[in-house]
């Protein structure tokens, strides 16, 4: 993977372990020549991640909607900043630039982006590895919900298995690098049957 989009919070959370995870991921990207595509912010987890990579002259591309392009939000140190009109347009632009997705802790926007990537994969609109860095067990309840969705017949196990999960950056990226594109099936059979 040459470029990965990272979805993460515009806050740092209360536990310093989350900031440390953003720094660790940023260092891994810089050391392995993986470009970052992200939401373009200078605040929270996003800012820490971008700063870590920029400090090592790594590639960082920001994609930010016009409504968030405010001085207190946008990262002025990112040379390649793509400004788009809408949040939905942001996701399309990001998708065209990257080879995979990683999600770090965050809030509503982070989960929205993760689930949109999973939905695109389920519908086979795109076929890219999707990883979840489960720092400090942050996503344990989300993972339990996904398992419940399988148990109750709302999610196929094959679709649940699209999400690679680890609490280790190296392990997660290895799993994602080993991703094999599934053969194209009829979408209705994949989702419903």
C-alpha positions in Angstrom: 0.0 0.0 0.0 1.5 3.3 -1.1 -1.2 5.6 0.5 -3.7 4.9 3.3 -6.5 7.1 4.4 -6.7 7.4 8.2 -10.0 8.2 9.9 -9.6 9.5 13.4 -10.8 12.0 15.9 -10.5 15.8 15.8 -10.1 15.4 19.6 -7.4 13.6 21.5 -9.6 11.9 24.1 -8.8 11.9 27.8 -6.3 9.0 27.8 -2.8 9.9 26.5 -2.6 6.4 24.9 -4.7 7.6 22.0 -2.2 10.4 21.1 0.6 7.9 21.5 -1.2 5.6 19.0 -1.4 8.4 16.5 2.3 9.1 16.9 3.1 5.4 16.5 1.0 5.1 13.3 2.6 8.3 11.9 6.1 7.0 12.6 5.2 3.7 10.9 4.0 5.5 7.8 7.0 7.7 7.6 9.5 4.8 8.2 7.7 2.6 5.6 7.2 5.4 3.0 3.4 5.2 3.2 1.6 8.4 2.3 -1.2 9.7 4.5 -4.5 10.9 3.2 -6.6 12.4 6.0 -9.2 15.0 6.9 -6.9 18.0 6.7 -7.1 19.1 10.3 -4.5 20.4 12.6 -6.4 19.5 15.8 -6.8 16.3 17.8 -5.7 12.9 16.6 -5.6 14.1 13.0 -3.2 16.9 13.8 -0.8 14.7 15.8 -0.8 12.1 13.0 -0.1 14.6 10.3 2.6 16.4 12.4 4.4 13.2 13.1 4.7 12.3 9.4 5.5 15.9 8.3 8.3 16.1 10.8 10.0 13.2 8.9 9.3 14.7 5.5 6.6 12.1 4.7 3.7 12.5 2.3 0.6 14.0 3.7 -2.5 14.9 1.7 -5.4 16.7 3.3 -8.9 16.6 2.0 -11.2 19.1 3.7 -14.7 20.4 2.9 -15.1 24.2 2.5 -17.3 24.4 5.6 -14.4 23.1 7.8 -11.7 25.2 6.1 -11.4 27.6 9.0 -8.0 28.9 10.3 -8.5 27.1 13.6 -9.1 23.7 12.0 -7.1 23.4 8.7 -3.5 22.3 8.9 -1.4 25.1 7.3 1.7 22.8 7.2 0.2 20.4 4.8 1.3 21.4 1.3 -1.2 19.3 -0.6 -4.6 20.4 0.7 -7.6 19.6 -1.4 -10.7 21.7 -0.6 -14.0 20.3 -1.7 -17.6 21.4 -1.5 -19.3 18.6 0.6 -18.4 15.9 3.1 -19.7 13.3 0.6 -17.3 14.6 -2.1 -14.4 14.4 0.4 -14.9 10.6 0.7 -14.9 10.1 -3.0 -11.7 12.1 -3.4 -10.0 10.2 -0.6 -11.1 6.9 -2.1 -9.5 7.7 -5.5 -6.1 8.6 -3.8 -5.6 5.5 -1.5 -4.9 1.8 -1.4 -6.5 1.1 2.0 -8.3 2.5 5.1 -7.2 2.6 8.7 -9.5 3.8 11.6 -8.2 5.1 14.9 -10.4 6.2 17.8 -12.7 9.1 17.1 -16.4 10.1 17.3 -19.4 10.2 14.9 -17.4 11.3 11.9 -14.9 8.6 12.3 -17.5 5.9 12.6 -19.4 7.3 9.6 -16.3 7.1 7.5 -15.4 3.6 8.7 -18.9 2.3 7.9 -19.1 4.0 4.6 -15.8 2.2 3.6 -17.2 -1.1 4.8 -20.5 -0.5 2.9 -18.5 0.2 -0.3 -16.6 -3.0 0.2 -19.7 -5.0 0.9 -21.3 -3.7 -2.3 -18.1 -4.3 -4.1 -18.0 -0.7 -5.3 -14.4 -0.8 -4.3 -12.1 -3.5 -3.0 -9.5 -2.2 -0.6 -8.4 -3.4 2.8 -10.1 -1.8 5.8 -8.3 -1.9 9.1 -9.3 -0.9 12.6 -6.5 -0.1 15.1 -8.2 -1.1 18.4 -6.2 1.0 20.7 -7.0 0.4 24.4 -10.0 -1.7 23.4 -11.7 1.4 22.2 -13.7 -0.4 19.5 -14.6 -3.5 21.5 -18.3 -2.6 21.8 -18.4 -1.8 18.0 -16.9 -5.2 17.3 -19.5 -6.9 19.6 -22.2 -5.1 17.7 -20.9 -6.4 14.4 -20.9 -9.9 15.8 -24.4 -9.4 17.0 -25.4 -8.3 13.5 -24.0 -11.6 12.2 -25.8 -13.6 14.9 -29.1 -11.9 14.1 -28.9 -12.3 10.3 -28.3 -8.7 9.4 -24.7 -9.1 8.3 -23.0 -11.9 6.5 -19.9 -13.4 8.2 -17.9 -12.8 4.9 -18.8 -9.1 5.2 -17.9 -9.0 8.9 -14.5 -10.5 8.0 -13.7 -7.6 5.6 -12.7 -5.6 8.7 -9.1 -6.3 9.8 -8.6 -5.6 13.5 -5.5 -5.4 15.7 -4.1 -3.4 18.6 -0.7 -3.4 16.9 0.2 -1.1 13.9 2.7 -3.6 12.4 0.3 -6.5 12.7 -2.6 -4.5 11.3 -0.7 -3.3 8.2 0.6 -6.9 7.6 -3.0 -8.2 7.6 -4.0 -5.4 5.2 -1.0 -6.1 2.9 -2.1 -9.8 2.7 -5.6 -8.8 1.6 -6.8 -10.6 -1.5 -9.5 -9.0 -3.6 -12.6 -11.3 -3.4 -14.2 -12.4 -6.7 -17.1 -10.3 -7.8 -20.5 -11.7 -6.8 -24.0 -10.6 -7.5 -24.5 -7.9 -4.9 -28.0 -8.9 -3.9 -26.8 -12.4 -3.1 -23.9 -11.1 -1.1 -26.0 -8.7 1.0 -29.3 -10.6 1.4 -29.0 -14.3 1.0 
